[in-house]
């Protein structure tokens, strides 16, 4: 068996070990699930027993309420609670197992059937009892009313003895009915003395009571009611006995059902504990077996894997120390056996390989020394070529800088010429505007001078009109003077005319004075208009000359613009040529720079080759030292 397992793969071994553990875990899980299901089933049974107990309690409470009230609502509640209890009993027949519990459930079901019948009997007895009580209360009330009517009418008569007898009978009737009601309310049998001797005494006293003729009918009615009440009282014991018996029967049945349900509850609780203990024992046993088997498989598989792994580690440690002379082989067929044999093959292969590497390292060392000498000579030649290329690149770079400077200057001159051309164009536009403004000014001055001449002519006309006004004023003054003289001659008759003549003479005097002032103003206006006309004529001549000079300046600006255009074209040609020369210089500079970079790369590559050859020689020595660490055959 051990040999068989040794030749199995590690996965198979681990599968057997873990598979066994998983099987044990599955067994434990199945046992746990079975136990949980058992406990759940038992919990349902315990819950059902509690439901039976609670429902039976509700039935008992509903029965007590019905026995107290006797109403149809409480009767329906009692029936519904009983039906609910019956439904739980039917469920218990299905759920519960075990002969003893099934027998108890069967007994309870039989008791429930009797209980339902007893409820029907109780309801009938209670209905009869309530009917008797209702009729008795009605009759008793009518009897009280009749006694009250008789006493009331007797109070109106002079028959004192009859009145006292009627009042005594009424009191005795009240005491009798009060005692009877006390027993009825307690659901007890009425004592025979009350319904025979005491009742008969009240009946006889009523029958022997002497009343007037008008009250005789009331007396006979009362006697009839007493007879009816007596009949009800005689029926009461049998109905009361029936009610009491039905109550006692129900209570006896309920007591048996209580005991049965209590026994079911106790049995279910006891079996619930037994199930828990059994499940706990099973789980403990299965878990202990699983742990022991797990430990066994763990130790066994560890032995099957760890021991050959130590052999492999020992062989690997010898190879790691440089010992390649050992011969490794095993007959195991698992991965560790294959690994051990492969390590032995690897040791043999490494032995052969290291031997060949030692021979190659010796040849590599000699070759690397020769390559190092050749690489150093090539490096010196590359450095010399690099220096000469750097000098050429520097000269080309300086020439390129000079050409670029010329191109920039030519471009600056072209830009300055362009700017000058813009300024000349702006001046040309300004002069054109000035010429137009001067022409417009000359036209305005001509128009103004003509207006001034017209103004002078009109002021002259005003002077002529003013002369006429002055002549009229002088003539008016003379006429007023003559009128004043004539008024003085006329005496008192001409005093009014003299006043008018004075006013006219004063008006004529003021008119002459105003005409004099207007004349002075007209003279000043004419003088000012003459001066303005002369200045306008002078300004017109001056603006005409300025317009001619501005036209000459405009022609001069046009000539300057043409010359600047020529300069701009020449500057652009120079800039273009300089730019082309600069581009050619840049191309040469880039070519030389590329050559210089190639020379740098070549020199760097040569230096790298020297370093690589030097490193190769160093590595060959190191490799030789490393191969000397191995022990080979």
PyMOL commands that set and color helices and strands:
alter all, ss='L'
color gray80, all
select helices_A, chain A and resi 2-6+10-69+72-95+99-154+160-185+192-208+213-320+335-627
alter helices_A, ss='H'
color red, helices_A
deselect
rebuild
show_as cartoon
